Amino acid sequence: MGDGERRRRYIVCFNPKEAERQAQHRAEVIEALQEELARHKSRPATAKWAMELLTSGRHRRYLKVKGSEVCLDAEAIRQAPRLDGKWVLITNDDTLSVEDAAVAYKSLLVIERCFRSLKRGQIHLGPMYHRLSQRIEAHVKICVLALLIQRVVEHTTAESWFALRHRLNALQATEFRTATHQFFHRTEPTPELKRLFKKLEISMPNQVLAVHPLPPEL
């Protein structure tokens, strides 16, 4: 649609699994609304409980105010399945195939997932106060490299990083001290973890990772 710089391609996508998930979610929401409405014989739209339902992003699309009472919107419920599992991608690039546009969109979802992980505190980071341009650039490159490694691992194993990281977390190092030295010893890997390292073509770390002499006591 449009010409020149205003030209836009609109690509309608459909995901059957997402459609099933949305249908199940809608059924649960409508059932909860029916139970909530059944608990109130009088349903004035000005009541506190009614106003909470009408302003809720989860419930309001399936409700309407008829006269002065709140009730289910039968027409909205009937129309809702038409949009299940569907979304529209917008691009101005005529060279992209439909498949490439979908892949690019999924890549953006991965980046958004990373930002959500940061916001939920799943990644423990301290505040970074970079003032020099080269330090800012280095920080960004390290983050991009970490994301690239994660994506390579997911593609190689055909598993999500969420499932893989729990297995990888089982491999840890323990600090030991003697009278004269400090050293780190890795835990024994499980057979499943060994297979994962082999698939990724990564060598298993040595049992003893580092040995450091302790300074003499005064």
PAMIRO-733250 format. One line per 10 residues: number of its first residue (from 1); their letters; for each residue y, z, x of N, C-alpha, C, O. Coordinates in pm, whole numbers, plus 50000, padded with zeros to 5 digits. Each point is the difference from the previous one (the first is absolute). Layout:
NUM = A = Y/Z/X/Y/Z/X/Y/Z/X/Y/Z/X; ...
***
This chain:
1 = MGDGERRRRY = 49882/50000/50084/50118/50000/49916/50124/50000/50088/50002/50063/50106; 50104/49864/49849/50125/49995/50073/49999/49893/50108/49897/49937/50025; 50218/50044/50038/50016/49898/50104/50068/50061/50121/50074/50099/49989; 49901/49842/50127/50066/50041/50123/49967/50144/50037/49884/50042/49995; 50220/50032/50044/49980/50137/50043/49953/50091/49886/49941/50105/50024; 50086/49855/49854/49959/50081/49885/49859/49969/49953/49953/50059/49903; 49982/49850/50163/49864/49964/49958/49905/50118/50021/50003/50064/50105; 49915/49964/49796/49903/50110/50006/49865/49954/49946/49993/49926/49901; 49902/50119/50166/49863/49978/49950/49951/50130/49939/50012/50106/50062; 49933/49888/49821/49944/50117/49932/49849/49980/49990/49953/49907/49935
11 = IVCFNPKEAE = 49972/50180/50130/49854/49988/50005/49939/50114/49919/50016/50117/50034; 49914/49848/49858/49935/50100/49914/49863/50033/50058/49917/49912/50020; 50061/50216/50008/49874/50045/50059/49922/50087/49901/50058/50063/49911; 49811/49939/50106/49914/50080/49912/49890/50065/50082/49932/49934/50078; 50052/50197/49903/49897/50078/50068/49910/50063/49895/50042/50094/49932; 49834/49857/50051/49911/50052/49895/49972/50150/50014/49994/50072/49901; 49989/49974/50224/49971/50143/50019/50119/50086/49960/49983/50106/49939; 50136/49849/50095/50120/50074/49961/50018/49998/49849/50047/50098/49942; 49915/49791/49993/50008/49992/49854/49909/50105/49936/50039/50064/49903; 49841/49952/50151/49908/50102/49948/50058/50140/50019/49992/50084/49910
21 = RQAQHRAEVI = 50066/49939/50209/50057/50133/50027/50115/50031/49905/50010/50111/49948; 50078/49790/50030/50113/50022/49912/49956/50022/49855/50059/50081/49929; 49838/49845/50028/49950/50018/49864/49944/50141/49981/50024/50064/49898; 49900/49983/50201/49945/50135/49993/50111/50104/50000/49995/50097/49924; 50105/49883/50160/50113/50093/50007/50075/50005/49866/50039/50107/49954; 49982/49776/49985/50072/49994/49873/49921/50073/49891/50058/50071/49918; 49811/49911/50081/49917/50067/49899/50011/50151/50013/50005/50072/49900; 49999/49977/50224/50013/50144/50022/50136/50051/49955/50010/50107/49941; 50095/49816/50086/50136/50040/49960/50012/50004/49849/50056/50094/49944; 49893/49803/49989/50009/49994/49853/49921/50114/49937/50045/50059/49902
31 = EALQEELARH = 49838/49971/50153/49920/50112/49949/50076/50132/50015/49999/50083/49909; 50066/49936/50207/50078/50122/50021/50118/50007/49904/50033/50108/49951; 50031/49777/50020/50112/49998/49906/49953/50032/49858/50068/50073/49928; 49819/49874/50033/49946/50029/49867/49974/50150/49983/50030/50057/49895; 49915/50004/50210/49975/50145/49993/50130/50078/49995/50010/50099/49927; 50091/49857/50149/50128/50068/50002/50070/49989/49864/50055/50098/49950; 49941/49783/49990/50063/49981/49869/49926/50078/49892/50062/50051/49907; 49805/49959/50106/49922/50073/49900/50031/50149/50001/49980/50067/49899; 50069/49984/50214/50032/50143/50009/50132/50034/49931/50032/50117/49980; 50044/49780/49983/50131/50024/49938/50001/49934/49862/50006/49878/49988
41 = KSRPATAKWA = 49990/50205/49908/50004/49947/49865/50137/49941/49970/50012/49896/49934; 50092/50171/50116/50135/49947/49987/50036/49932/50132/49985/50059/50106; 50061/49816/49888/50024/49922/50121/50145/49953/50012/50023/49880/50019; 50074/50207/49970/50140/49955/50014/50027/49952/50142/49958/50063/50097; 50114/49826/49915/50028/49942/50131/50094/50088/50083/50014/49980/50120; 50050/50117/49814/50092/50089/50072/49930/50122/50059/50063/50076/50073; 49809/49944/49895/49927/50115/50055/49983/49985/50150/49993/49888/50052; 49999/50225/50018/49993/49996/50147/49877/49925/50047/50009/49918/50091; 49875/50109/49848/49876/49935/50043/50007/49849/49978/49948/49922/50080; 50118/50037/49809/50012/49857/49969/50092/49931/50101/49972/49888/50044
51 = MELLTSGRHR = 50137/50177/49991/50094/49941/50096/49935/49986/50138/50026/49903/50071; 49889/50192/49966/49929/49990/50128/49905/49881/50000/49988/49931/50102; 49945/50043/49786/49909/49885/49990/50079/49869/50005/49959/49904/50066; 50154/50092/49863/50078/49876/49990/50070/49964/50131/50033/49884/50023; 49989/50214/50064/50064/49972/50128/49899/49990/50114/50038/49978/50114; 49833/50038/49856/49896/49994/50102/49963/49855/50030/49973/49922/49909; 50026/50042/50218/49959/49866/50038/49854/49971/49966/49962/49884/49983; 49958/50220/50006/49858/49985/49969/49975/49974/49852/49906/49929/49964; 50181/50129/49947/49969/49997/49857/50095/49915/49916/49959/49950/49895; 50167/50034/50147/50101/49946/49910/49972/49858/49953/50040/49963/49890
61 = RYLKVKGSEV = 49890/49957/50193/49977/49860/49961/49906/49987/49880/49995/49895/49936; 49930/50213/50034/49905/49994/49888/50050/50078/49878/49925/50021/49905; 50202/50022/50098/50056/50078/49890/50120/49929/49941/50062/49915/50063; 49970/50121/49813/50122/49951/49937/50050/50108/49903/49925/50089/49959; 50200/49901/50006/50058/50092/49903/50012/49926/49867/50071/49900/49989; 49857/50151/49912/50001/49939/49867/50072/50095/49906/49950/50109/49972; 50167/49850/49981/50082/50092/49924/50053/50106/50095/50083/49971/50086; 49870/50152/49899/50039/50108/50091/49879/50061/50068/50011/50105/50065; 49871/49829/49922/49877/50055/50056/49947/49911/50113/50025/49880/50006; 49900/50185/50083/49935/49929/50111/49859/49961/49958/49927/50081/49942
71 = CLDAEAIRQA = 50034/49796/50088/49864/49954/49969/49958/49896/50102/50082/49951/50078; 49790/50014/49923/49950/49898/50090/50052/49863/49958/50013/49970/49881; 50017/49947/50218/50048/49865/49975/49880/49906/50005/49958/49958/50108; 49989/50009/49777/49878/49918/49992/50021/49862/50061/49910/49947/50064; 50207/49995/49917/50027/49866/50054/50005/50002/50153/49947/49910/50065; 50116/50193/49992/50005/50013/50146/49860/50018/50059/49969/49945/50105; 49949/50132/49826/49862/50021/50047/49921/49870/49992/49917/49972/50087; 50109/49949/49809/49928/49872/49983/50042/49899/50106/49917/49922/50046; 50210/50078/49992/50052/49903/50097/49969/50039/50145/49994/49913/50087; 49987/50215/49941/49985/50048/50138/49888/49931/50078/50022/49968/50117
81 = PRLDGKWVLI = 49858/50008/49825/49892/49937/50079/50035/49862/50055/49935/49954/50093; 50165/49978/49850/50036/49866/50048/50049/50004/50145/49990/49899/50070; 50062/50216/49974/50055/50009/50135/49907/50069/50099/50033/50013/50118; 49851/50031/49835/49909/50073/50088/49959/49915/50121/49957/49886/49984; 50057/50170/50134/49956/49933/50123/50084/49882/50041/49959/49923/50087; 50159/50060/49853/50082/49882/50030/50131/50044/50064/50057/50103/49965; 49990/49816/50128/50132/50021/50059/50050/49865/50050/49924/49904/50009; 50204/50090/50023/50064/49874/50041/50057/50015/50140/50072/50095/50029; 49895/49810/50058/50059/49992/50133/50113/49899/49998/49990/49895/49936; 50119/50136/50134/50116/49912/50006/50025/49961/50145/50007/50087/50087
91 = TNDDTLSVED = 50006/49784/49940/50027/49953/50135/50085/49874/49993/50000/49929/49900; 50073/50045/50208/50077/49875/50008/49941/49908/50106/50062/49900/50038; 49817/50134/50010/49933/49921/50104/49902/49902/49935/49898/50041/49945; 50136/49830/50061/49913/49898/49939/49879/49967/50088/49907/49934/49953; 50093/50111/50172/49890/49966/50090/49881/50092/49983/49889/49967/50042; 50131/50149/49895/49891/50096/49983/49906/49955/49888/50044/49960/49893; 49827/50049/50135/49904/49978/49892/49996/50126/49914/50052/50105/50038; 49884/49883/49846/49987/50116/49912/49922/50111/50071/50034/50118/49989; 49861/49843/50085/49918/50099/50072/50082/50070/50108/49990/50122/50015; 50090/49802/50060/50082/50059/50106/50104/50096/49943/50027/50105/50059
101 = AAVAYKSLLV = 50030/49859/49828/50099/50088/49937/49935/50132/49958/50059/50107/50016; 49819/49885/49930/49929/50122/49959/49966/50086/50120/50012/50123/49993; 49945/49814/50117/49967/50076/50122/50124/50069/50055/49994/50115/50043; 50120/49814/49957/50124/50059/50048/50040/50119/49914/50049/50101/50052; 49930/49888/49818/50032/50111/49910/49912/50121/50030/50048/50113/50001; 49824/49863/50024/49910/50111/50032/50040/50066/50131/49987/50121/50015; 50062/49800/50079/50046/50057/50127/50119/50092/49977/50012/50105/50065; 50077/49856/49844/50113/50087/49966/49953/50129/49937/50059/50105/50022; 49834/49889/49899/49944/50120/49939/49952/50097/50107/50014/50122/49985; 49928/49824/50123/49953/50087/50108/50118/50075/50062/49990/50120/50027
111 = IERCFRSLKR = 50122/49809/49995/50118/50064/50058/50053/50107/49905/50036/50109/50044; 49969/49861/49826/50046/50100/49904/49908/50120/49998/50045/50114/49984; 49824/49862/50031/49905/50112/50005/50028/50088/50121/49987/50123/49992; 50050/49816/50119/50032/50079/50121/50122/50088/49975/50002/50116/50041; 50100/49829/49892/50118/50080/49970/49966/50114/49905/50053/50110/50014; 49859/49864/49888/49960/50107/49910/49927/50110/50075/50017/50119/49971; 49901/49841/50127/49929/50100/50080/50098/50087/50076/49982/50121/50009; 50123/49818/50045/50102/50077/50071/50070/50097/49906/50024/50115/50037; 50008/49840/49842/50072/50084/49905/49913/50115/49951/50051/50109/49974; 49817/49869/50014/49911/50107/49953/49962/50096/50112/49932/50099/49976
121 = GQIHLGPMYH = 50113/49872/50145/49972/50093/50109/49861/49988/50057/49954/50093/50066; 49975/49795/49910/49867/49984/50058/50008/49972/50149/49904/50024/50073; 50210/49926/49972/50022/49980/50143/50103/50102/50043/50112/50002/49950; 49851/50083/50145/50088/50108/50043/50089/49949/50112/49955/49979/50113; 50172/50003/49855/50097/49950/50096/50119/50095/50009/50045/50055/49899; 50003/49964/50221/50123/50075/50017/50118/49907/49989/49983/49878/50009; 50136/50175/49971/50120/49913/49991/50025/49926/50130/49985/50056/50109; 50051/49818/49878/50030/49917/50117/50151/49971/50003/50056/49949/49903; 50007/50083/50207/50144/49976/50014/50022/49905/50117/50031/50043/50112; 49953/49827/49861/50021/49900/50105/50144/49950/49996/50052/49968/49893
131 = RLSQRIEAHV = 50009/50027/50221/50136/49947/50008/50006/49871/50080/50087/49915/49975; 49822/50069/50119/50000/49880/50082/49921/49889/49930/49895/50026/49940; 50157/49851/50067/49937/49888/49929/49858/49975/50049/49913/49965/49920; 50061/50051/50212/49866/49973/50050/49898/50104/49950/49883/49968/49983; 50163/50154/49993/49910/50102/49947/49967/49973/49853/49887/50019/49956; 50214/49937/49969/49975/49963/49860/49902/49884/49994/49907/50000/49919; 50114/49900/50166/49910/49884/50003/49858/50042/50038/49904/49953/49940; 50083/50135/50160/49868/50046/50042/49930/50076/49888/49880/49984/49979; 50196/50099/49948/49942/50077/49889/49946/49907/49892/49889/50019/49950; 50191/49879/50014/49956/49904/49898/49875/49925/50046/49908/49981/49922
141 = KICVLALLIQ = 50088/49978/50205/49886/49926/50052/49873/50085/49998/49892/49950/49970; 50121/50178/50063/49883/50090/49997/49947/50012/49857/49879/49997/49978; 50212/50017/49924/49958/50010/49859/49930/49872/49954/49898/50006/49931; 50157/49879/50108/49939/49872/49963/49864/49984/50066/49905/49952/49937; 50084/50089/50189/49873/49992/50070/49895/50088/49934/49884/49961/49986; 50157/50160/49972/49905/50089/49931/49952/49938/49870/49881/50008/49968; 50211/49930/49956/49960/49934/49876/49908/49882/50028/49905/49977/49926; 50123/49946/50180/49916/49887/50036/49858/50045/50034/49903/49940/49956; 50086/50168/50123/49868/50053/50036/49924/50041/49874/49880/49973/49987; 50189/50093/49922/49936/50042/49875/49947/49881/49922/49887/50003/49950
151 = RVVEHTTAES = 50193/49890/50039/49958/49883/49924/49884/49928/50068/49909/49951/49933; 50092/50042/50201/49888/49938/50073/49871/50077/49973/49895/49940/49979; 50113/50192/50023/49882/50083/49974/49949/49976/49859/49879/49988/49979; 50212/50005/49924/49958/49979/49861/49934/49863/49983/49899/49988/49930; 50157/49909/50132/49942/49865/49988/49864/49993/50070/49908/49935/49950; 50078/50131/50164/49876/49993/50077/49886/50073/49928/49887/49953/50000; 50145/50160/49940/49896/50082/49936/49985/49973/49851/49903/50043/49938; 50194/49885/50004/50001/49974/49855/50003/50130/49921/49942/50009/49892; 50126/50092/50163/50017/50128/49933/50146/50040/50005/50077/49951/50083; 49961/50137/49826/50139/50046/49997/50023/50105/50108/49909/50072/50040
161 = WFALRHRLNA = 50216/49934/50007/50034/50099/50102/49983/50141/49947/49967/50092/50075; 50056/49927/49794/49985/50133/49940/49859/50054/50021/49982/50118/50027; 49917/49794/49959/49861/50044/50020/49967/50013/50148/49925/50090/50039; 50129/49821/50043/49965/49999/50142/50058/50119/50076/49935/50055/50089; 50185/49985/49876/50066/50103/50080/49928/50133/49992/50005/50079/50095; 49928/49949/49792/49925/50125/49990/49882/50001/50098/49968/50104/50058; 49969/49781/49959/49890/49993/50097/50053/50010/50142/49939/50064/50086; 50175/49872/49939/50057/50004/50134/50050/50140/50035/49998/50040/50117; 50047/50034/49783/50049/50136/50025/49889/50094/50046/50028/50107/50055; 49846/49854/49923/49890/50084/50043/49987/50004/50152/49940/50092/50056
171 = LQATEFRTAT = 50117/49808/50011/49995/49997/50147/50123/50072/50053/50112/49951/49989; 49866/50165/50068/50110/50083/50047/49972/50050/50141/49889/49988/50051; 50213/50068/50010/49988/50056/50135/50032/50149/49996/50094/50043/49933; 49828/50033/50138/50018/50145/50006/50043/50040/50141/49947/49949/50098; 50150/50139/49910/50049/50046/50130/49917/50119/50048/49973/50094/49925; 49987/49901/50202/49928/50110/50064/50073/50041/50127/50066/49919/50064; 49921/50207/49969/50062/50051/50124/49898/50085/50075/49927/50080/49942; 50072/49900/50190/49925/50087/50090/50101/50080/50081/50120/49994/49974; 49832/50079/50123/50092/50079/50082/50093/49912/50081/50110/50041/50037; 49845/49835/49992/50079/49914/50089/50041/49866/49938/50089/49934/50052
181 = HQFFHRTEPT = 49846/50025/49837/50029/49867/49948/50014/50001/49847/49953/50090/49930; 50113/49806/50023/50012/49971/49857/49941/49861/49976/50030/49907/50076; 49887/50077/49820/49946/49868/49971/49981/49984/49850/49999/50097/49925; 49985/49776/50034/49986/49966/49858/49865/49930/49981/49963/49910/50075; 49964/50136/49824/49865/49949/49973/49997/49945/49858/50036/50069/49905; 49920/49805/50080/49995/49940/49867/49877/50047/49924/49900/50039/50060; 50109/49957/49808/49888/50037/49915/49895/49890/50001/50027/49886/50039; 49853/50147/49918/49891/49902/49996/50019/49909/49880/50008/50049/49888; 50000/49818/50131/50022/49909/49888/49876/49988/49912/49887/50007/50048; 50135/49973/49824/49890/49979/49906/49946/49857/50017/50072/49913/50050
191 = PELKRLFKKL = 49804/50061/49907/49949/49862/50007/50089/49900/49926/50017/49887/50046; 50041/50155/49841/50089/49912/49924/50124/49966/50082/50048/49887/49997; 50004/50213/50075/50119/49977/50082/49968/49909/50118/50083/49919/50040; 49798/50094/50016/49959/49912/50109/49992/49855/49953/50042/49909/50071; 49905/50072/49809/49991/49864/49945/50139/49943/49976/50023/49881/50021; 50070/50204/49935/50136/49955/49976/50067/49957/50130/50066/49896/50004; 49918/50182/50103/50057/49963/50129/49939/49870/50053/50069/49918/50059; 49800/50066/49919/49934/49878/50046/50052/49877/49926/50019/49894/50060; 50003/50121/49808/50052/49888/49921/50141/49963/50044/50037/49883/49999; 50041/50217/50041/50136/49976/50045/50007/49962/50147/50108/49971/50052
201 = EISMPNQVLA = 49775/50030/50016/49992/49968/50143/50089/50093/50083/50072/49957/50090; 49920/50172/49876/50076/50104/50071/49901/50091/50072/49902/50044/49941; 50123/49983/50185/49913/50089/50077/50022/50144/49955/50112/50043/49974; 49778/50032/50019/50009/50140/49965/50068/50077/50115/49962/49980/50115; 50135/50106/49857/50065/50077/50108/49899/50084/50077/49897/50042/49945; 50133/49984/50181/49913/50085/50081/49991/50140/49940/50090/50045/49929; 49799/50022/50102/49984/50136/49947/50108/50092/50052/50057/50079/49924; 49972/49913/50204/50108/50078/50059/50119/49907/50019/49993/49904/50075; 50116/50126/49856/50114/49908/49999/50094/50022/50118/50054/49904/50054; 49966/50218/49984/50093/50028/50110/49973/50138/50055/49963/50092/49928
211 = VHPLPPEL = 50056/49921/50203/49985/50129/50068/50126/50026/50081/50043/49916/50079; 50016/50200/49899/50124/50034/50070/49983/50137/50066/49957/50095/49935; 50077/49917/50192/49998/50133/50065/50110/50089/49946/50112/49953/49977; 49859/50171/50003/50099/50096/49953/50079/50056/50117/49945/50018/50109; 50182/50009/49873/50078/50059/50109/49946/50141/50033/49957/50071/49910; 50046/49967/50214/49950/50133/50036/50085/50111/49939/50122/49990/49992; 49810/50114/49964/50070/50112/49940/50074/50078/50108/49951/50019/50111; 50167/50024/49854/50081/50078/50094/49963/50147/49994/50058/50082/50072
***
